[in-house]
């Protein structure tokens, strides 16, 4: 939605976290002290209320009344577009847009490169940012990775905007003036996620692939992902595939470009085949930008990785410790386990319940026996049951992991240190989001670090 379309309209901002505050400051800078309504599910605490006389606040039962006097809602990503209040608002002629859409509609001096996926998007955008800046192609990093777009000037001197988009943001990539102007859209993978927000897993997949809504957007897609393949329009123009033998792909622990092997898994600083696939995606995008393959690969080799993503904490006491708190799906945890073949490994898992299917993960664990699995939090009992069922199906001839349950991360960490043999590896990889017990996955990972070093 272009800025001029907001002038003279009655505007409500739904959500006042970092995205909402960035939007408020942006509107004040661009439109002056126009009246605005701030909508929040619960009343704001006094210390969270902005010092602004031209704001009206609505929460809880007052929301429907506030929407009756609103023309345009600018909603933060965490507010589901499928909420009944918003559905009714649109049906009654109201318009809904987002900070992402407003930023994308502004003039900018560099292409907007958006990256999404169920797993790996933060690592991939940071890897891309690292590569581009190290090969003399200045890039700005923004979006779901931490800096709201409306905090940034789209005319900043750079050659690319690298934007991480969550499914909450891709779902709303539309406007009355046409699709947002994404130049390149990279989709890494699709796994079931965010059931509460999207209402169904199939809707989640559609919302993710909404990033490809414009046929003029250059799409870079994972050829090895069956869900992307199934849902991709076969005649969509401007589509390039990675993980395809015609380009960058991963096979037998090697990264290839066409038929040429260019990097072995063990020579890549980031653990796991999934990270080699992320590199294949990044190099495909770099190739699309016309950059030199050798220079990009050399830059990638000094990428340090991100905290809370297979973060090796070293030898602490008698054990090796890995913090993988950002693994918020069963598929991410499976990829983490696959990164440590042959280790005597104790897994700590469990978190917020979003209807995850743990059967595939449980089967993998039984077929690749761990030393122990310690479960906690909302999904802990379901994962524990899935593991017992998988063991029962395999029979008594297999070597089963020890299955233990804990009330929280503190107890799980203590148990892991007590039962893991000397030299073994303790891995926090929850297979679920963090919000049932922590402020964020970063908070969960940081508390794990604290527990593991002070126990």
N, C-alpha and C positions, 0 to 999 in steps of 0.2 A: 504494500500500500504506500503510494507516494505521499509525501508530506502535505502537499496542498489539499489532499483529500480529507485531511483531519481538520482543516480550518472551518470554523463555524459549526462544528459538530459537538454534540454532548458526549464526552469521552469518560469512560471508566477504565481504570487500571485494576485488573484482577490479579492479586498477588503483590506482596511488597518485600520479597527477598532481594537478592542482589540484582536479578533481572528487572524486577519491578522498580527498584530505586534507580537503576540506570535509565529506565524508560522515563521515570518522573523527571530526572535531571535533564534528559534529552529534550523532553517536551517544554520544559521551562526555558531552556536555551533557545529553542527554535520558535516557540509559539507564545512565549511570555507567560504572564500570570493568569492564564485562562482558568475558569473553574474546572476542577477534575474531581471525580469520585474514586475513592480507593475502596475496593472490595476485598475483604479477607474472610476466610471461613470462621475464624475466631477474632474477637476484639483485639486490637493491638495493645500491647503493654505500653505504658506511658513513655518509657524510654525509647520506644520504637516509632513513635508518632513524629513525623517530620514537622519542623517549625514553618508552617505554610498556611496562611489564612485563607487561601483559595482552594482548600481541600475539604471535601465532605467524605465521611467514613460510613461504610455499611458492612455489616457482618451477619452471619447466621440467618435468622428469620427475616432480616431486613433486605437480603439480597434480591429477591424477586421484585420488591418495590423499587429498589435502586435501578434495576434493569429496565423498568418501565419508563424511566426518564433518561435513558441512554441510547445514543445512536450507534456508537462504536465501542466495543470492548477490546482492549489490548491486554491479552492474558499472558501470564508467565507460563513457562513450559510445564510446570508441575500441575497446572489446572487442566484436567482432561477435557478435550473438546466434546466428549460424549456425556458430560454431565447433563442431567435433565434440564437444568436452568438455562444452559447455553443452547441446547437443542431447541427449546421453546423460544429463546431470544432470536435465533436465526429464522425460525419458522415465522416469527412475527415481523420479519423485515430488518432485524438488526444485523450489523456487520461485526465479525470477529476477526481480529488480526493479531500479530505477535511482534515482539521486538525484532526477531530475526527477519520477518518479512519487511518491516519498515526499513531496516538497515540495507537489505539487499536491493530495495527500490531506489536507493540514493545513488547519485553519480559516484563512480570510483575510478581509480587510475590503474587498477590491476585486476586480473581475473580472480573470481571467487571459486576456490576449489574446496568442495564440501566432501567430507568423509563420514560415512556411517557404517554400522555393522553391529551385530549383537555382541561380539567380542573383538578386542584388539584395536578399536578405533583411537583410543588415547595414545597407545604406543605408536600407531601408524602416523598420526598427525604430528607427533613430536619427532619421530624419525624423519618424516618429510621436511619439517621445519629445519631440523639439524642438517640434512643433506643440502637443501637449497641454499641455506646461508653459508655453508662451507664450500660451495662451488661457485660463489659469486652471483647468486640469484636471490637477492634479499626478499625474505618472506615474513609476513606477520601471522601470528598464531592467535586464534580466537575461538569463541563459541563455547560448547559444553565442556571443554578442557579447563575453563576457569575464568576467562575474561569475556563478559557479555559484549556482544557486538556493538551495542549502542554506547558503550564507553569509548569506542574507537572511532577515529576520523577516517572515513572511507577514502579520503584523498591523501592519506599518509603515503610518503614516498617509499614504495616497495614494488616488487615485480609479481607478487602473488599473495593472496589471502588464503591461508590454510585454516579451514573452519571445521571443527568437529561438531556434528549434529546428532543429537539423540533422537530416538523414535518420537519423543514428545514434540520435538521441533520439526522433524520431517513430516509428521502428520498434518501440520498446519501450513505446509508450503503451498499456499494458494492465495489469491486476492482477487478482488473484483476487477482489477486492471490487468489481469493476466498473470501467468506464473512468474515466480521470482527469477531473477536473472542469475542463475548458477551457470558458470562456464564449464566446470568439470564436476562430475559426481562419482565418487569412488564408493562402491558397496562391497564390504569385506566378506560378510557371511550373514546368514539368518538362522537363529535358534529361538525357540519359544521363550518369551520374556514379557514382563510388564502386563500381566493379565488384568490387574485391577484397572489400569489406566485405559487400555485399548479394548476392554470388554471380551475379547476373544483372541486366540493366537493367530487365527487367520487375518483378523483385522490388524493385528500388530505387523504381520508381514506386508499387508497392503500399505500400511502407514509408513513403514520403512522405505518401501519402493516408490513412495510418493515423491522421493527425491529425484526421480526420473520423469517427473510429470511433463517437463518441456522437451520436445523432440530436438530442440537446438542444443541442449546440454550434452556435452561429451560424456558418455557413460563408460566407466571402467569397472568391470564386474568379474566376480570369481567363478570361473568355469567349472570348478570342482564342487561348487555348492549346489546340491540338488534343488533346494527351495528357490534359489535365485533362477536357476535354469527353468524350473516349472512355471514360474510366474513372470518370466521375461517375455515381452512381446517380441516374437521371432523376427518381425520386420522393422523393429525400431532402428532408425538411422543412428549414426554416431555412437556406435558401441564397440568397445575394445575389451577383449577378455584376457585376464591373467590366469595363472594356473592352467594354461592351455599350451599344448606343445608348439603352437605357432609363435609363442612369445616367452615371457618369463614364467617358469613353473617349477614345482618342487617334486622330485621323484627320488626314492631310495637315498634319503638323507642328503641330497644335493640340490642346490639351486641351479637351474639351467636357463640359458637363453637360447630358445629353439633347441638345437641338438648339442649345444656347447655347454659343458659343465663349468660353472664359474665360481661356486663357493660351496664347500662342504659344511654340513651343520655344525660340526665341532669347531670350525674356524670362525663361526659367527658368535660374537660375545653374548647374545641373548639366548637363553635356554629354549629348547623346544622347537619342533617342526612348525608349530603355528606361527612362531616369530619369523621363521624363514619364509613362510607364506606372506606374512605382513611385508617383508622385504621385497618379495616378488611384486606385490601390489604397488609399493612405493617406487620401485624401479620402472614399472610400467608407466606410472604417471610421469616420472622424470623423462622417460623416453618421449612421451606425448608432448612434453614441453621443449623437446629438441636438445636436451642436455647430454653431455658425454657420459657414456656408460661407465667407463673406467673411473672417472673422477667421482661419480655418484657412489659407486661401490666402495671406493677408498674412504669417502666421507662416512658412509654407513658403518664401516668397520670400527670407527671410534665413537659410535653412539653409545652412551652409558646405560640406556634403559631408564625406566621410571620407578619411583618408589611404589611399593605394594603390588608390584607385578613380577612375580618370581624373583623377588628381591633377596639376594643371598646375604644373610646377616653374619655369616662366618661360623666358626667353631665357638660355641658358647658352652662352657662346662665340658661335658662328654659328648655333645651332640652337634651336628650341623643343623642350622636353622634357616628356614626359608619363609619369608612373609609374602603370601600371595593373596592378600585381603581383597584385592580388586576382582578376584574370580567370583562373579555373582551369579553364574549359571552352572548347571551340571556339566555342560560342554566345556566351559572354561577350566573347571577342576579336572576333568578328564585329560585335557591338553596339558595341564600342569603335571599330573601324575605320569603322563607319557614322557615327560622331560627328564625323569630320573630313573631310567631302567637299571635294575640290579641293586638299587639301594634298599637297605633295611629301613623302611619308611613308616612313620606314624602320621596319619592324616587327622587334622582337626577340621571339622566341617559343621555347617548349620548356620541358619540365619532366618531372615524374613520369608514367610511362606507366600509365594505368588503362584501357587499351583504348578510348581515345577514337576517334571517327570524324572524320577531318579533311577528308573529301571536300567537304562543303558549304562549309567555311571556305576551302579551296583554290579552289573554283570562284568564290566571291565575290571573292577576291583577284585572280584572273585577269580577272574581269569588271569590276573596279574597280581598275585597275592602280596598284600602289604603286611607289615608287622601288626598294625592296629589301626582302627578307625574310631575316633572319639567324636561323638555328635552332641550338639547342644542347640539351644534356642528353638524357634518355632518349627523349623523343618527337621530338627534333630530326630524326633521320633519316627517321622516318615522315612528318612534315609536309613535309620537303624533297621526298620522293618523291611525295607527294600533289600538291604544287605542280607538279612536273615533268610528272606525268601530266595534270593539268588544262590546262597549257600545250599539251601535245602534242595533246589533244583539240580545243582551240580553233583550232589551226593557226598558221601563221607570220605571219598578217596582224595579230595582236594585238600590243600593246606589253607585253612581258613584264617583270615585276620582276626585278631581279638576285637570284639565289639564292645565298646564302653560308652556310657552316657554321662554327661556332665551338666551341671546347672548353668554354667556360664564359662566365659573364656578363661577366667582366672583358674577355675578348677580344672578345665580341660588342659591348660598348659602344665599345671602341676602333675596331673596324671601322665601326660605325655613324657615329661622328664623322668618320672619314676619308672615307667615301663619300657622305654625305648633303650635297646642295648647300646653300650658304649660304641661310638663311631657312627651310630644310626642317624637318620635325618628326620627332623620334625617339620612338617609342612602345614602351615595355616592356609587352607584353600577352601573357603566356606561353601561354594556352590550355591550361594544365595545372597541377596542383598543384606545390608547391615542394619536397616532402620528399626528392627525390633529390639535392638539392644544398644545401638551406637548412633552418634550424630551422622556418621558417614563411613564409607569404607576406609578412608584415611584415619579416622578416629579409631576404628577397629584395629587397623594395622599398627598404629602407634601404641595402643594399649597392649597389644601382643608383644611388641618390642620391649615395653616396660616390664611386663610380667616375666618374659623369658630371661631378662637380664638381672632381675631382682629376686627371682625364686631361689 
